[in-house]
Amino acid sequence: MKRFVFAALGLIALMGAAAAADLPPASAPNYYKAPAFVPPPYSWTGFYIGVNGGGALGRSNWDSAGGYNLTGGLVGGTVGYNYQYAWAVIGVEGDIDWASISGSTTTAGCPLGCTTKDSWLSTVRGRLGYAAGRFLPYITGGGAFGNVNASTPGGGGSSTNAGWTLGAGLEFAIAANWSAKAEYLYVDLGKFNCGITCGAVTDNVSFNTNLIRGGVNYRF
């Protein structure tokens, strides 16, 4: 009887070992990897303020003295607003700069010398750009305003003129709320009649210039 019991127990043990051998190995614990952080796309929407400065190469023409070149520089402040929709960025920007853009000539019509100078310059422009991540190439245009002074020894006159401007630029988002830009603007302030005080009754004096500027903006 004992032999039968021991034999039965042995048979049960062998069957259990065989069943255990047929079971699949225990699976390794599952470890879940956190998804990689993807920064949100850069947005150009919002208000900004900044500073700008650069150089100027222009031209002035007097009826009596003819035309001559103007050179100089300017520096000032900027304020603006952008709205981005998909890839398009539409904005408005204004600036006002202290300027020293001048030139002079001595000709048969102005033997003692004629001088044209601009002492400040301001623009109010629309901007249309293409948002390529942190890069924003854009075109811009609008109104321009400045003080044009025309003078000869013993006489002269000045006028605050309104004109127009057109140009293009590239802005780059440096980090966080800061961006830097480079732009070209053509500015035409038209002309004004300086009258006999500038040498001739018909002395109309014109002013236009090409601006190459850089700037830094802070975005809110």
Sequence and secondary structure as in RCSB ss.txt:
>XXXX:A:sequence
MKRFVFAALGLIALMGAAAAADLPPASAPNYYKAPAFVPPPYSWTGFYIGVNGGGALGRSNWDSAGGYNLTGGLV
GGTVGYNYQYAWAVIGVEGDIDWASISGSTTTAGCPLGCTTKDSWLSTVRGRLGYAAGRFLPYITGGGAFGNVNA
STPGGGGSSTNAGWTLGAGLEFAIAANWSAKAEYLYVDLGKFNCGITCGAVTDNVSFNTNLIRGGVNYRF
>XXXX:A:secstr
 HHHHHHHHHHHHHHHHHHHHHS                      EEEEEEEEEEEEEEEEETTTEEEEEEEEEE
EEEEEEEEEETTEEEEEEEEEEEEEEEEEEEETTEEEEEEEEEEEEEEEEEEEEE BTTEEEEEEEEEEEEEEEE
EETTEEEEEEEEEEEEEEEEEEEEETTEEEEEEEEEEEEEEEE GGGGTSTT EEEEEEEEEEEEEEEE 
